[in-house]
Amino acid sequence: MLEPRARPLSVAPAEEPGDDRFELPSDHAAVTAAVWDGEGTNGARAAQDTLIEETPVALVYNGISHAVMLTTPSDLEDFAYGFSLTEGIVSCRQDIYGMDIVATGEGIEVRIELATERFAHLKLRRRSLAGRTGCGLCGVDSLAAAMRPVAPLAHRFMLSRAALARALNELTHDQPLHRLTGGAHAAAWVAADGEVLLVREDVGRHNALDKLIGALLRWGADPANGFVVVTSRASYEMVHKTASAGIGALVAVSAATAQAARLAERAGLTLVAFARGRRCTAYTFPETLTA
C-alpha cells in the first residue's frame, strides 16, 4: 500500500546552472516564516508560522512543455501520472516509459518519456494550461476544449452512509500538511467499507485529485473497488477527472456545482456533497446510497 501522505521528492539538479530565482525548500511541501500575530500594533507579537509551498511545475512530454501548474512540490510523480491520465494524454501507466524531476532556475520540470503513439496524439490536441493554482481549465482556448466529453462509467458504485461516516472520520487524521499549514486540500481513496487507503494533499484541489489518481494508477488499483472523498467543492473538472479514472462515486465536503451535477449524470457517477458524518446531499443516483 502506498504511504497516505505527501512524500519528499528526489529532485535532480538542472543540466545547466539556474539563476537562483527558484530554490526548492528543504521539506518541499511547506516553509516556516516569521509573522506578526495578534491585534493592532501594540498587541502584536513576533511568531513563527508554517506556510504551504506552491511551485511552478512544468510537465514536459518528450522534450515539449505541455502544461505549467502551480502545485505543492510533493508526490510529483503521482501528479504527472494522474494529470496525464485525466487529460487523456495516456490511457494506462505503460504509456509512460520514464520520468525525471529536475529543479531549474524558475521551478521544477517533470520530464516524461511518452510512448510514440501517445505523443503523436498529444501533439494533435496540445493546449496551454499556464495559470492560477490548479485552476483546471486555465488556458483552454475554445468552448469545445473546455467541455470535454467523458465515457460513461461501466459500473454504478453502491455507497453506504456508514462507510461515508467512517471515511470522513479517518480523513481528519490523515491530512498532515493541512494540520501543519491550514492551507491544503486533500483527496482520499476509500474502500467500500469506508477505510481510507490513500491520501494526497496539495494547495490546489485539482492537483490533489490528480496526485491521488496518479498514485492509484501506479498502484494498479481497481477503480471499481472504492470511491473518492475530497475536502473541497465538487466542480465540473473534479467530476471529469474522477470519471476519467473510472471511479464511480465522488464525495465532497463542500458544495457541488450545477455543471458538475450535469456531467456526473451523463457519466453515470454518483455525486455527493455537503458530507457530514452519515448526512449528505446526493445530486445523482440517490438509489446508490444505502444505510
Backbone bond lengths (Angstrom), bond angles and torsions (degrees), N, CA, C in turn:
res aa  C-N    CA-C-N  psi(-1)  N-CA   C-N-CA  omega(-1)  CA-C   N-CA-C  phi
1 M - - - 1.458 - - 1.527 109.24 -
2 L 1.314 116.62 141.29 1.448 120.04 179.51 1.519 110.33 -75.64
3 E 1.315 115.83 152.31 1.453 121.64 -178.17 1.523 110.05 -70.74
4 P 1.349 119.65 125.13 1.460 121.81 -173.81 1.521 113.14 -83.04
5 R 1.309 117.63 57.93 1.455 120.43 177.28 1.528 108.52 -162.89
6 A 1.323 115.18 166.80 1.456 119.41 177.67 1.512 109.55 -65.44
7 R 1.324 116.16 130.20 1.462 120.52 -177.44 1.521 110.44 -107.45
8 P 1.338 118.47 148.38 1.460 120.81 176.47 1.523 111.21 -61.61
9 L 1.319 115.21 154.57 1.455 120.93 179.96 1.517 111.33 -95.72
10 S 1.309 115.02 153.85 1.455 121.20 165.73 1.521 106.22 -105.34
11 V 1.325 116.51 102.28 1.459 121.65 -171.78 1.511 109.98 -111.32
12 A 1.315 115.92 124.70 1.459 120.94 178.41 1.519 109.91 -83.16
13 P 1.335 118.16 151.06 1.462 119.97 174.73 1.516 110.27 -70.62
14 A 1.325 115.79 155.09 1.454 120.00 177.62 1.520 109.94 -65.70
15 E 1.333 115.25 153.19 1.458 119.81 179.76 1.521 110.88 -66.82
16 E 1.333 116.32 -32.23 1.458 121.13 175.91 1.524 108.09 -113.34
17 P 1.333 118.75 143.43 1.462 120.42 -179.23 1.518 111.05 -59.65
18 G 1.346 116.99 139.01 1.455 121.22 176.16 1.515 110.24 -82.50
19 D 1.346 115.00 -176.77 1.461 119.03 -178.76 1.521 111.09 -105.70
20 D 1.342 116.69 18.00 1.459 122.85 176.13 1.524 113.44 67.39
21 R 1.351 118.29 14.64 1.457 119.00 175.53 1.524 111.17 -73.68
22 F 1.317 117.50 -23.61 1.463 121.10 179.19 1.513 109.14 -123.65
23 E 1.318 115.61 131.36 1.463 120.78 176.64 1.519 108.30 -130.69
24 L 1.313 117.15 119.60 1.455 121.61 -178.97 1.520 109.28 -69.77
25 P 1.347 118.39 123.34 1.463 119.57 179.07 1.514 111.15 -62.55
26 S 1.333 115.35 154.73 1.460 119.23 -173.21 1.520 112.48 -63.95
27 D 1.352 117.81 -33.60 1.456 119.07 179.99 1.523 111.50 -102.09
28 H 1.318 117.31 2.72 1.455 125.35 171.00 1.526 114.35 70.90
29 A 1.320 119.55 -49.85 1.455 121.45 -169.47 1.522 113.52 -90.78
30 A 1.334 118.82 -21.41 1.457 121.34 -175.92 1.517 109.88 -153.26
31 V 1.342 115.47 156.06 1.459 121.63 177.52 1.522 108.77 -132.83
32 T 1.328 116.03 157.12 1.461 121.72 177.50 1.520 108.95 -101.19
33 A 1.342 116.09 136.48 1.457 120.80 -177.73 1.524 109.81 -133.98
34 A 1.335 115.80 151.20 1.459 121.22 173.78 1.523 108.74 -80.01
35 V 1.330 117.15 134.30 1.462 121.89 -178.76 1.522 109.08 -136.74
36 W 1.339 114.84 169.91 1.461 121.54 171.00 1.512 107.36 -110.69
37 D 1.318 115.72 125.36 1.456 121.76 -173.38 1.518 109.41 -118.06
38 G 1.339 116.80 130.20 1.457 120.19 177.70 1.509 111.32 133.59
39 E 1.337 116.77 -168.91 1.455 122.93 -177.64 1.523 109.41 -115.52
40 G 1.338 115.00 132.41 1.446 119.52 175.77 1.515 113.18 71.88
41 T 1.312 116.16 173.32 1.458 121.24 -177.43 1.521 111.70 -71.43
42 N 1.337 116.22 -44.24 1.461 119.16 -175.48 1.523 112.37 -74.07
43 G 1.348 116.75 -31.40 1.457 119.46 -176.42 1.513 114.30 -87.10
44 A 1.329 117.36 -10.51 1.464 120.01 -176.95 1.525 110.48 -74.54
45 R 1.328 114.87 149.75 1.459 119.99 178.43 1.525 109.20 -137.50
46 A 1.308 115.74 152.15 1.461 120.27 177.79 1.522 109.53 -69.77
47 A 1.330 115.77 140.15 1.463 120.41 -178.88 1.519 109.02 -152.14
48 Q 1.316 115.01 174.55 1.457 122.06 175.39 1.527 108.60 -114.77
49 D 1.314 116.03 138.69 1.457 120.70 177.45 1.522 108.42 -133.49
50 T 1.316 116.13 155.74 1.456 121.46 179.33 1.519 109.32 -109.59
51 L 1.314 115.94 124.58 1.460 122.34 -177.21 1.521 110.06 -108.05
52 I 1.330 115.64 137.38 1.454 119.27 174.63 1.522 109.11 -69.13
53 E 1.305 116.32 142.53 1.465 121.77 -178.00 1.527 110.03 -89.39
54 E 1.316 117.07 143.23 1.466 122.15 168.42 1.523 107.92 -133.60
55 T 1.306 115.20 133.71 1.453 122.48 -170.09 1.523 109.43 -135.39
56 P 1.339 118.42 138.19 1.467 119.13 172.84 1.523 110.42 -67.42
57 V 1.307 115.71 123.58 1.462 122.37 -178.81 1.522 108.27 -121.81
58 A 1.324 116.22 119.65 1.463 122.02 178.43 1.520 109.25 -96.79
59 L 1.325 115.98 130.25 1.459 121.91 173.89 1.519 107.57 -97.04
60 V 1.326 115.56 113.28 1.463 122.72 -172.69 1.526 108.37 -113.13
61 Y 1.330 116.05 116.31 1.462 121.23 -178.35 1.525 109.90 -104.85
62 N 1.317 115.98 118.51 1.468 121.91 178.73 1.526 111.61 49.08
63 G 1.337 114.97 42.04 1.456 120.79 175.45 1.509 115.56 88.57
64 I 1.340 119.07 -3.68 1.461 122.31 -178.74 1.523 109.21 -113.15
65 S 1.343 116.66 123.34 1.457 121.27 178.94 1.522 109.49 -72.98
66 H 1.322 115.90 121.69 1.463 121.09 -175.53 1.521 112.60 -103.29
67 A 1.322 117.61 -37.20 1.460 120.93 -175.22 1.515 109.72 -150.29
68 V 1.336 115.58 146.08 1.459 121.67 173.64 1.524 107.32 -125.86
69 M 1.324 116.10 121.60 1.455 120.92 -179.38 1.522 109.53 -124.74
70 L 1.332 116.41 147.47 1.458 120.78 170.22 1.518 107.42 -87.05
71 T 1.321 116.22 119.81 1.457 120.34 -174.87 1.518 110.21 -145.02
72 T 1.302 116.71 160.20 1.459 121.08 173.31 1.527 108.36 -74.59
73 P 1.334 118.11 124.75 1.470 120.61 -170.75 1.525 113.81 -78.87
74 S 1.320 115.61 62.43 1.461 122.31 171.00 1.516 107.16 -137.08
75 D 1.322 116.88 152.45 1.468 121.96 179.43 1.530 111.61 53.72
76 L 1.323 116.82 40.63 1.462 119.22 -176.78 1.522 112.61 -71.80
77 E 1.327 117.65 -26.05 1.465 118.55 173.64 1.526 109.79 -62.32
78 D 1.337 115.93 -45.92 1.461 120.14 177.32 1.525 110.52 -60.71
79 F 1.331 116.69 -43.52 1.463 120.85 -180.00 1.520 111.07 -58.44
80 A 1.319 116.89 -45.23 1.461 120.49 -178.10 1.523 111.46 -65.12
81 Y 1.322 117.07 -42.50 1.466 119.90 177.55 1.528 110.76 -64.20
82 G 1.337 116.62 -45.06 1.454 119.86 -178.09 1.508 113.03 -66.14
83 F 1.335 117.41 -45.33 1.459 121.20 177.71 1.520 110.01 -60.14
84 S 1.320 116.73 -43.33 1.466 120.53 -178.56 1.523 111.31 -62.06
85 L 1.335 116.74 -37.96 1.463 119.84 179.47 1.520 111.67 -73.47
86 T 1.327 117.59 -48.65 1.464 119.71 -174.47 1.519 112.52 -72.33
87 E 1.328 117.65 -20.56 1.461 120.64 174.71 1.523 112.31 -88.93
88 G 1.331 117.41 0.38 1.460 120.59 178.86 1.512 114.14 76.34
89 I 1.331 117.12 15.36 1.465 120.61 179.11 1.520 110.25 -75.59
90 V 1.326 116.75 -36.63 1.464 121.66 174.67 1.522 108.22 -126.57
91 S 1.322 115.47 161.47 1.465 120.20 176.07 1.524 112.08 -115.08
92 C 1.337 116.62 -12.38 1.464 121.32 178.33 1.526 107.93 -157.38
93 R 1.326 116.93 165.06 1.464 119.45 -176.10 1.522 112.15 -67.76
94 Q 1.338 117.48 -22.52 1.465 120.17 179.45 1.526 112.46 -69.68
95 D 1.338 118.02 -13.83 1.464 120.71 177.04 1.525 111.92 -71.87
96 I 1.326 117.19 -15.71 1.462 121.92 177.10 1.520 108.47 -103.90
97 Y 1.338 115.76 117.00 1.464 121.10 -176.23 1.522 113.05 -85.48
98 G 1.327 116.60 -27.87 1.453 119.63 -177.77 1.516 110.44 -171.55
99 M 1.347 116.17 167.80 1.454 120.76 -176.58 1.518 109.62 -155.94
100 D 1.334 116.56 136.00 1.459 122.96 173.69 1.519 108.45 -127.41
101 I 1.333 116.50 140.29 1.460 122.18 177.01 1.521 107.53 -111.55
102 V 1.332 115.78 120.00 1.462 121.48 -170.58 1.526 109.80 -127.87
103 A 1.332 117.19 125.00 1.456 122.02 173.56 1.520 109.28 -79.66
104 T 1.336 116.83 130.89 1.463 122.36 178.58 1.525 109.11 -117.90
105 G 1.321 116.52 -174.02 1.455 120.16 179.19 1.509 113.63 -68.41
106 E 1.334 117.86 -22.14 1.459 121.39 -175.62 1.518 114.03 -107.55
107 G 1.314 118.14 -17.72 1.457 120.78 -175.97 1.515 110.31 170.29
108 I 1.323 115.60 -135.36 1.460 121.44 -178.61 1.519 109.11 -128.19
109 E 1.317 116.12 137.37 1.456 121.51 171.17 1.525 108.87 -108.47
110 V 1.326 116.01 130.60 1.459 121.24 169.48 1.525 105.86 -101.96
111 R 1.317 115.73 107.44 1.467 121.87 -174.69 1.523 108.97 -95.63
112 I 1.327 115.35 113.34 1.457 122.61 -170.64 1.519 109.70 -111.09
113 E 1.325 115.96 129.45 1.462 121.28 174.47 1.523 107.78 -94.30
114 L 1.325 114.91 112.45 1.456 122.46 -172.79 1.520 110.29 -103.52
115 A 1.328 116.18 146.50 1.459 120.72 175.09 1.525 109.82 -57.25
116 T 1.319 117.53 144.27 1.466 122.53 -173.88 1.518 111.89 -56.10
117 E 1.312 117.53 -44.79 1.466 120.87 -178.39 1.522 111.34 -63.83
118 R 1.336 117.01 -41.31 1.460 119.97 -179.89 1.521 111.16 -70.11
119 F 1.328 117.25 -34.83 1.460 119.83 178.22 1.524 110.83 -67.67
120 A 1.318 117.36 -38.55 1.463 120.57 176.93 1.524 110.18 -61.78
121 H 1.325 116.39 -40.35 1.466 120.79 177.76 1.524 110.72 -65.58
122 L 1.332 116.47 -40.23 1.457 120.70 -179.61 1.519 111.34 -62.09
123 K 1.307 117.22 -41.55 1.460 120.56 -177.72 1.525 111.63 -63.14
124 L 1.315 117.35 -23.33 1.459 120.86 178.94 1.523 112.40 -76.99
125 R 1.301 117.11 -21.57 1.467 119.93 -173.55 1.529 113.52 -131.36
126 R 1.332 116.25 27.16 1.460 119.01 -178.84 1.515 111.60 -60.87
127 R 1.313 114.74 143.92 1.455 121.22 174.63 1.511 108.34 -144.51
128 S 1.315 115.99 152.01 1.457 120.52 179.20 1.518 109.02 -91.36
129 L 1.356 116.53 132.42 1.455 121.46 -178.93 1.526 112.51 -116.76
130 A 1.344 118.11 11.52 1.459 118.74 -177.97 1.514 109.25 -59.77
131 G 1.349 118.06 130.61 1.453 118.99 -178.52 1.501 112.67 175.35
132 R 1.330 115.24 -150.24 1.446 121.81 -174.20 1.521 110.88 -72.61
133 T 1.334 115.04 -177.86 1.459 120.63 -175.08 1.516 111.21 -66.21
134 G 1.329 116.51 109.76 1.449 120.97 173.51 1.500 113.52 48.31
135 C 1.344 117.84 44.22 1.457 119.95 -169.52 1.510 113.31 -80.31
136 G 1.330 118.42 -8.31 1.447 120.33 170.22 1.500 115.04 87.40
137 L 1.354 118.14 -59.57 1.452 120.58 -176.57 1.522 112.07 -114.50
138 C 1.335 118.61 14.72 1.458 121.14 179.42 1.518 110.84 -57.09
139 G 1.327 116.40 133.94 1.447 120.29 172.09 1.511 115.06 84.00
140 V 1.333 119.00 -5.49 1.454 119.97 177.41 1.522 108.02 -66.49
141 D 1.338 117.00 129.40 1.455 119.36 -169.74 1.516 113.73 -105.45
142 S 1.335 118.85 13.07 1.455 120.73 175.51 1.513 109.45 -154.01
143 L 1.343 116.09 154.52 1.457 119.96 178.27 1.520 111.17 -63.93
144 A 1.325 116.26 -36.44 1.465 119.84 -179.91 1.521 111.13 -63.00
145 A 1.340 116.43 -38.57 1.461 119.81 179.62 1.520 111.23 -70.69
146 A 1.358 116.31 -32.41 1.457 119.72 -178.43 1.521 111.93 -70.54
147 M 1.331 117.12 -41.29 1.466 121.51 -175.99 1.523 109.37 -102.85
148 R 1.317 115.51 70.76 1.454 120.63 -175.98 1.524 110.87 -75.66
149 P 1.325 118.53 139.20 1.462 120.22 177.57 1.520 110.75 -70.80
150 V 1.312 115.51 157.77 1.460 121.14 176.00 1.521 107.56 -134.38
151 A 1.318 116.46 140.47 1.462 120.59 -178.75 1.524 109.98 -68.48
152 P 1.335 117.97 138.30 1.472 120.28 177.51 1.525 110.98 -59.26
153 L 1.310 115.91 143.20 1.459 121.13 -179.92 1.520 110.92 -69.76
154 A 1.314 115.12 146.85 1.463 120.56 -177.35 1.519 112.09 -82.76
155 H 1.334 118.09 -11.13 1.456 120.28 -176.69 1.517 109.77 -139.28
156 R 1.319 116.95 156.13 1.458 124.32 172.26 1.514 108.06 -107.70
157 F 1.314 116.62 123.70 1.462 120.21 -177.42 1.525 110.05 -87.08
158 M 1.335 117.04 129.59 1.461 122.78 176.88 1.531 108.47 -90.18
159 L 1.316 116.20 118.48 1.464 122.63 -172.86 1.525 109.71 -112.50
160 S 1.314 117.05 119.41 1.464 120.03 179.32 1.526 110.39 -91.86
161 R 1.327 115.25 144.95 1.464 119.90 178.35 1.530 111.30 -65.94
162 A 1.319 116.51 -31.20 1.468 119.53 176.94 1.525 110.61 -64.59
163 A 1.329 116.49 -41.94 1.468 120.36 177.68 1.518 110.76 -65.39
164 L 1.325 116.64 -38.88 1.456 120.87 179.08 1.526 110.63 -62.47
165 A 1.325 116.87 -45.62 1.463 120.40 179.87 1.526 111.13 -62.39
166 R 1.318 116.97 -41.64 1.467 120.43 178.85 1.525 110.41 -63.09
167 A 1.328 116.60 -44.68 1.464 120.58 -178.13 1.521 111.53 -62.09
168 L 1.325 117.21 -44.71 1.459 120.38 -178.89 1.524 110.92 -64.02
169 N 1.321 116.91 -37.82 1.464 120.53 178.23 1.526 111.03 -66.73
170 E 1.333 116.94 -45.23 1.466 120.05 -179.48 1.525 111.73 -66.48
171 L 1.330 116.20 -35.72 1.460 119.44 -175.81 1.523 111.86 -65.10
172 T 1.325 117.32 -29.53 1.469 119.20 179.05 1.524 112.09 -62.13
173 H 1.328 117.21 -21.43 1.469 121.23 -179.24 1.530 112.58 -99.83
174 D 1.325 117.10 -1.44 1.468 120.83 -174.45 1.528 112.39 -117.05
175 Q 1.340 116.38 34.15 1.464 121.04 178.75 1.524 109.68 -128.04
176 P 1.326 118.01 68.40 1.467 120.11 -175.93 1.524 113.32 -62.59
177 L 1.318 117.64 -36.48 1.461 120.02 -178.81 1.525 110.77 -69.54
178 H 1.322 117.07 -38.54 1.467 119.81 177.37 1.523 110.66 -67.65
179 R 1.321 117.22 -40.38 1.469 119.56 177.46 1.519 110.91 -61.74
180 L 1.312 116.54 -35.56 1.460 121.37 -177.38 1.521 112.23 -75.15
181 T 1.339 117.21 -37.53 1.463 121.25 -170.75 1.523 114.60 -118.48
182 G 1.323 117.70 -23.83 1.462 120.57 -174.16 1.513 113.30 72.54
183 G 1.341 117.76 9.34 1.458 119.79 -172.70 1.510 115.74 -124.45
184 A 1.335 118.42 16.54 1.465 120.15 -175.13 1.519 111.44 -111.13
185 H 1.326 115.39 140.65 1.458 121.85 166.66 1.523 108.28 -88.88
186 A 1.329 116.05 153.81 1.460 121.01 177.30 1.517 110.13 -127.24
187 A 1.329 115.24 148.09 1.461 122.87 171.04 1.517 106.85 -129.32
188 A 1.326 116.32 130.80 1.463 121.05 -173.99 1.521 110.86 -123.23
189 W 1.332 115.61 140.97 1.463 123.09 171.68 1.519 106.99 -98.00
190 V 1.333 115.00 125.76 1.457 121.14 -170.33 1.521 109.83 -125.19
191 A 1.326 116.14 135.01 1.461 121.14 176.20 1.527 109.95 -71.85
192 A 1.322 116.12 165.49 1.461 121.02 -177.06 1.520 112.46 -59.39
193 D 1.342 117.59 -27.07 1.464 120.44 -179.52 1.525 112.89 -88.49
194 G 1.337 117.25 2.19 1.456 121.18 177.12 1.510 115.51 97.63
195 E 1.329 118.62 -1.40 1.463 120.45 178.15 1.527 110.01 -71.59
196 V 1.314 116.31 126.78 1.463 121.00 176.53 1.526 108.28 -78.29
197 L 1.325 115.99 116.84 1.461 121.44 -175.45 1.520 113.18 -97.50
198 L 1.324 116.79 -27.18 1.460 119.93 -171.66 1.519 109.16 -158.01
199 V 1.331 117.00 136.94 1.464 122.02 178.78 1.517 108.97 -134.42
200 R 1.310 115.82 138.87 1.459 121.48 170.51 1.530 108.25 -128.46
201 E 1.349 115.73 143.96 1.461 121.80 -178.35 1.517 110.39 -124.49
202 D 1.331 115.38 152.16 1.463 120.89 177.73 1.523 108.34 -164.18
203 V 1.325 115.41 159.41 1.457 120.56 175.52 1.528 111.13 -65.05
204 G 1.325 117.85 -26.28 1.462 122.33 178.62 1.518 111.12 -108.59
205 R 1.328 116.58 136.56 1.468 119.27 -176.65 1.528 111.68 -67.13
206 H 1.353 117.38 -37.67 1.462 119.58 177.57 1.526 110.76 -65.02
207 N 1.319 115.73 -38.36 1.466 119.74 179.57 1.524 111.22 -65.04
208 A 1.337 116.52 -42.48 1.466 119.82 178.91 1.522 110.55 -59.67
209 L 1.336 116.68 -41.17 1.461 119.98 179.55 1.521 111.07 -68.66
210 D 1.322 117.45 -40.96 1.467 119.59 176.25 1.528 111.17 -61.37
211 K 1.332 117.11 -40.63 1.468 119.90 177.89 1.524 110.83 -61.74
212 L 1.326 116.13 -42.52 1.462 119.48 179.47 1.522 110.96 -64.03
213 I 1.323 116.71 -47.56 1.465 120.56 -178.81 1.523 110.66 -63.24
214 G 1.328 116.77 -38.67 1.459 119.71 176.87 1.514 112.65 -63.97
215 A 1.332 116.59 -39.96 1.463 120.23 177.39 1.524 110.80 -63.95
216 L 1.334 116.56 -39.82 1.465 120.29 177.96 1.524 111.00 -64.90
217 L 1.330 116.06 -39.50 1.463 120.38 178.91 1.523 110.23 -63.31
218 R 1.318 117.02 -45.14 1.464 120.84 179.79 1.528 111.40 -68.51
219 W 1.316 116.50 -32.97 1.454 122.92 -179.22 1.528 110.98 -72.31
220 G 1.337 116.27 -27.49 1.455 120.69 -175.25 1.512 112.78 81.64
221 A 1.341 116.97 27.31 1.459 121.29 -178.71 1.525 110.86 -70.68
222 D 1.328 116.28 145.98 1.461 122.29 175.62 1.523 108.21 -84.06
223 P 1.344 119.09 115.71 1.467 120.62 -177.06 1.520 113.63 -63.93
224 A 1.322 117.81 -16.33 1.466 120.55 179.04 1.519 112.46 -76.61
225 N 1.329 117.69 -10.27 1.464 120.81 -171.65 1.521 114.38 -97.99
226 G 1.323 118.82 8.82 1.452 119.27 -178.59 1.508 112.10 -165.36
227 F 1.332 114.98 -172.20 1.462 120.92 179.34 1.522 109.05 -141.90
228 V 1.327 116.09 170.42 1.459 122.29 -176.22 1.524 109.92 -112.32
229 V 1.326 115.91 137.23 1.459 122.92 171.18 1.521 108.10 -117.85
230 V 1.337 116.80 132.46 1.464 121.19 177.45 1.521 108.99 -123.40
231 T 1.323 115.78 146.11 1.462 121.50 -177.83 1.517 111.19 -92.04
232 S 1.308 116.78 32.82 1.456 122.33 -175.47 1.517 108.52 -139.60
233 R 1.321 116.12 -171.13 1.461 119.44 171.74 1.525 109.26 -77.98
234 A 1.317 115.08 165.65 1.461 121.35 177.96 1.523 108.37 -106.65
235 S 1.313 115.88 103.08 1.458 121.86 -179.86 1.525 110.16 -94.43
236 Y 1.323 115.16 173.98 1.468 120.72 176.21 1.521 110.68 -53.87
237 E 1.325 116.51 -46.56 1.458 120.05 -175.78 1.526 112.08 -67.28
238 M 1.335 116.94 -33.59 1.468 119.62 177.81 1.524 110.58 -66.46
239 V 1.327 116.91 -41.10 1.464 120.53 176.51 1.521 110.23 -65.19
240 H 1.324 116.95 -42.64 1.464 120.91 -179.14 1.525 110.72 -60.63
241 K 1.327 116.84 -45.45 1.464 120.12 -179.99 1.526 110.98 -63.35
242 T 1.330 117.07 -43.43 1.463 120.80 -178.89 1.521 111.08 -62.98
243 A 1.332 116.29 -47.39 1.464 120.11 179.84 1.521 111.40 -66.10
244 S 1.333 117.29 -36.96 1.466 120.80 179.19 1.521 111.60 -62.11
245 A 1.326 116.55 -28.52 1.463 121.15 178.54 1.525 112.21 -84.35
246 G 1.331 117.67 -2.13 1.458 121.00 179.02 1.512 114.44 81.18
247 I 1.334 117.09 18.44 1.467 122.24 -178.73 1.524 109.07 -92.49
248 G 1.335 116.91 135.57 1.454 120.96 -168.67 1.510 116.93 -91.12
249 A 1.335 119.27 -9.03 1.465 120.55 -177.95 1.518 110.22 -147.92
250 L 1.337 115.34 138.05 1.459 122.87 176.96 1.520 108.02 -126.31
251 V 1.327 116.06 125.40 1.461 122.87 179.48 1.519 108.27 -115.39
252 A 1.336 117.02 128.52 1.461 122.19 178.68 1.520 109.29 -119.56
253 V 1.320 116.32 142.89 1.459 119.25 177.54 1.520 111.05 -80.57
254 S 1.328 117.52 -17.31 1.454 121.96 179.23 1.530 109.07 -109.45
255 A 1.316 117.05 -157.84 1.461 122.00 -172.25 1.521 112.32 -79.03
256 A 1.319 114.96 165.57 1.462 122.56 169.61 1.520 108.42 -111.10
257 T 1.321 116.27 152.61 1.457 119.94 176.38 1.527 110.08 -94.15
258 A 1.327 115.70 161.07 1.462 120.34 179.84 1.520 111.13 -62.66
259 Q 1.330 116.33 -41.15 1.464 119.43 -179.54 1.524 110.94 -66.76
260 A 1.333 116.75 -34.03 1.461 120.45 176.60 1.522 110.54 -63.71
261 A 1.327 117.30 -42.70 1.462 120.91 -179.99 1.523 111.07 -65.42
262 R 1.329 117.41 -39.45 1.471 120.17 178.39 1.524 110.94 -63.04
263 L 1.328 115.88 -45.20 1.462 119.15 -179.47 1.527 110.86 -66.07
264 A 1.329 117.18 -41.26 1.460 120.43 179.24 1.525 110.94 -60.10
265 E 1.320 116.91 -39.86 1.466 121.03 177.80 1.518 110.78 -61.67
266 R 1.327 116.49 -46.06 1.471 120.31 -179.16 1.526 111.28 -66.59
267 A 1.319 116.52 -34.81 1.464 120.46 -175.59 1.523 113.15 -83.91
268 G 1.333 117.57 -12.73 1.458 119.64 -176.31 1.515 113.22 78.92
269 L 1.333 116.69 26.95 1.463 122.39 -177.00 1.522 110.30 -101.93
270 T 1.316 117.00 133.50 1.460 121.52 174.80 1.524 108.80 -76.82
271 L 1.338 116.23 119.49 1.462 121.90 -177.71 1.521 109.00 -113.24
272 V 1.324 115.28 120.91 1.462 122.69 -178.38 1.520 108.23 -125.40
273 A 1.340 116.69 136.89 1.461 120.60 178.68 1.529 109.54 -136.46
274 F 1.329 115.00 176.65 1.467 122.32 -176.83 1.532 110.81 50.25
275 A 1.327 115.94 44.13 1.463 121.15 -177.27 1.526 110.20 -77.08
276 R 1.324 115.90 122.70 1.464 123.14 177.89 1.524 107.84 -140.03
277 G 1.307 117.64 102.67 1.453 119.76 -176.78 1.524 110.09 61.74
278 R 1.328 116.31 -127.71 1.461 120.78 178.05 1.519 112.12 -84.26
279 R 1.310 117.63 -8.61 1.462 121.46 -177.49 1.519 110.04 -90.90
280 C 1.322 115.55 140.89 1.459 120.52 179.00 1.526 108.45 -166.65
281 T 1.318 115.68 170.93 1.460 122.44 175.67 1.515 108.35 -118.08
282 A 1.329 116.38 121.42 1.466 121.27 178.67 1.523 108.99 -94.79
283 Y 1.323 116.59 125.97 1.460 121.58 -179.36 1.521 112.05 -98.83
284 T 1.305 117.14 -18.46 1.463 121.42 176.78 1.527 108.88 -141.07
285 F 1.303 115.70 148.73 1.470 123.79 171.31 1.531 113.40 47.15
286 P 1.329 117.51 58.56 1.474 119.67 -179.83 1.522 113.18 -61.13
287 E 1.334 116.53 -20.45 1.464 119.38 179.08 1.525 112.34 -66.63
288 T 1.334 117.57 -15.32 1.468 119.96 178.74 1.526 112.39 -83.15
289 L 1.338 117.45 -8.00 1.463 121.23 177.07 1.522 109.48 -88.26
290 T 1.324 116.21 127.52 1.457 121.37 179.10 1.519 109.65 -122.54
291 A 1.321 115.49 172.60 1.466 120.17 179.72 1.518 111.22 -69.26
